[in-house]
């Protein structure tokens, strides 16, 4: 199917679910891309995974009660995030073990709840792997509104999040409420995950959070650029993924994730400064001139010495 | 008024006594080395001064007032490994992050904030590298970024936790000179260190700590070997004593 056919389908009133799915996929991948930058930089991918699983019982309850899936997922996800944050104050059990405990427990609870609903097998698949059909209009507004709130909070608290990411102890000594900032960040991650569940599915949602941000990290050493690139990569992957899924009749969540993964691999190989192949090419071209080589890590030998001697006086 | 007064400070961690009856004063212009073995409570003392942990007994006064996070004029320079060096951020932004608490919620850095960051970078001679990502700096440069971040708050007290660890001798000497001149510019500087030679060389005063203050005085006054063997729990023939005497 050509791209113009895809656009025709998007505008076809009989296929109204298609533009809705595109809108939700793009909105949620933008939000996930931005929030994912913190997740990647703080190394809290496992928390993202936990939250993604934790929203499942909420969705199951909402499904059984015929309520809003987004709302049900949000309640369960936020509750689990708070539980992890509170339990992790006791340092006898480490955070990753707690996450392990709660994410599986929440997922188990979800499975038990949803098995009570008649004909659950089909819906189960929809939750786990995502779907582009059957998105109610109110979810469109819910996702858009929630996304704006998330981005607003990120903008408002960016300076504080960065300070805590860099150095928790110093942030405490400055009087920043580190515990509460952690909770807000957990809740933001949860909400970003929940609004992405519809199209991408419960299992794959982590990719929307991590992959674009990780690819963006490879492409730049500037946080502001990274936080623009990640949502861009996410939105592009969502659009291309939906197109490929529609034209080849593949599962939408899986296709979007594979597109994003392809972008990540390309960045890993060809990123201007940190790419594997670019570094190799530069080494061959530059004959190992130290001044130009700014590979990650402390500068080697001469470059470092030069900077030190500069300030000797 | 003294920059820092600590009176009869007791601190327990996990039910165990870590600091007992610690008393010490710090004046502007002093560079004081806090020495002691691992587990002596050096970092705990710094955290108590920053009011980050609950004390069992005693008082910490910063410029005459009880210490409070974000309110007291203390610049904190943690150990280098506390900082996330692979974060995609430039030197000047890293230094600016030290002002996040002072700028306040929902506000962006203003002219005054950038001026403070510029002055701090000038002071540690990193102005030429201010746009460099922090991950590309050498160990000595990283230490100076952390010092600049603390200086960006224009503190009257500077707390340095193990600033010399993992650095070569020329870099240590440079940093030692920097700390001396920072103290001479009307600041009180307190640093923990395992580097006895550098400490004896640079500091105006040494405090030997092992849960209690064992000794407190000018390096020249701490010749008694017994003080050192008691603090560090080493034998009378330990090379540590030769080291201190030689320095």
Interface residues (C-beta under 8 A of the other chain):
Chain A: X41 X156 X157 X159 X160 X162 X163 X165 X166 X167 X168 X169 X170 X171 X172 X173 X174 X175 X176 X217 X220 X221 X222 X223 X226 X294 X296 X297 X298 X299 X304 X307 X308 X310 X311 X312
Chain B: X47 X50 X52 X68 X69 X70 X71 X74 X76 X78 X82 X83 X84 X86 X87 X88 X89 X90 X93 X94 X97 X98 X100 X101 X102 X103 X105 X106 X108 X109 X125 X126 X128 X129 X133 X135 X136 X137 X138 X139 X140 X141 X144 X149 X153 X170 X171 X174
